[in-house]
Amino acid sequence: MEIFDAVILSVVEGVTEFLPISSTGHLILTSKLLNLEQTEFVKSFEIIIQLGAILAVVFLYWKKLLRSKKIWRNILIAFAPTAILGFTLYKLIKTFLIGNSLVTLAALIIGGILLIILELIYQEKDEHTGSVDQLSIKQSFLIGLGQSVSMIPGVSRSAATIMSALFLGAKRSTAVEFSFLLAIPTMFAATGFDLLKSHFELSPDTIAPLIVGFAGSFIVSLLVIKWFIHFVQKNNFIPFGIYRIILGLVFLVAFFINFN
């Protein structure tokens, strides 16, 4: 992997990690465009640079995290389903799903359709949950269960958590913020577990791309998180659903053209 590839992938990761459009799906498709073979290092690189994006959340929310025990309670309860299922299904996911273009494209399109349908029937009300620390234990657990579906590449962890939260009666701003915060234990655990299971080792050729990818995803994520918070205050998620469908269809057509 060249430094140029690492820069491109880090920007893609930073832009897509917290938007409901699937960072994993975009990284896989971008790797295809860059003609990067889905080696074990590339797969691990795409997971490791997510830590840069997660640190952006910690940087922006550390005061709130230190002040509220209820927020941590809700985060850990929501994290549990993904942790259990991720540990159980890790080999299946890494072997058959990560890097599978057809699975990624199908998940992008289906997720986009579901996002649009949910927005068309969703109406925010005053009684909806207005902050992360007001989420109940039941809401937190079910949101976490929804997040676990995002282990399928192309689903989008952000989309899964946001849609689950909206369906369970959270306001848009609460759904988005909880999606940010839930990413902290989820992605730290995913990265650590992947490094452990894949026996990842640093080499002179891999250090520079990893540093560039980590730093790039951190900086870009900071900007995107701030923008996204302002966006949801006045807009819904339908544009992201439309984008997912168009992107999925374009790449699906290209995939079959190349296949034939």
Summary of the structure (lengths in Angstrom):
residues: 260
radius of gyration: 17.5
end to end distance: 28.3
largest distance: 57.2
contacts: 912
relative contact order: 0.21
helix: 80%
strand: 1%
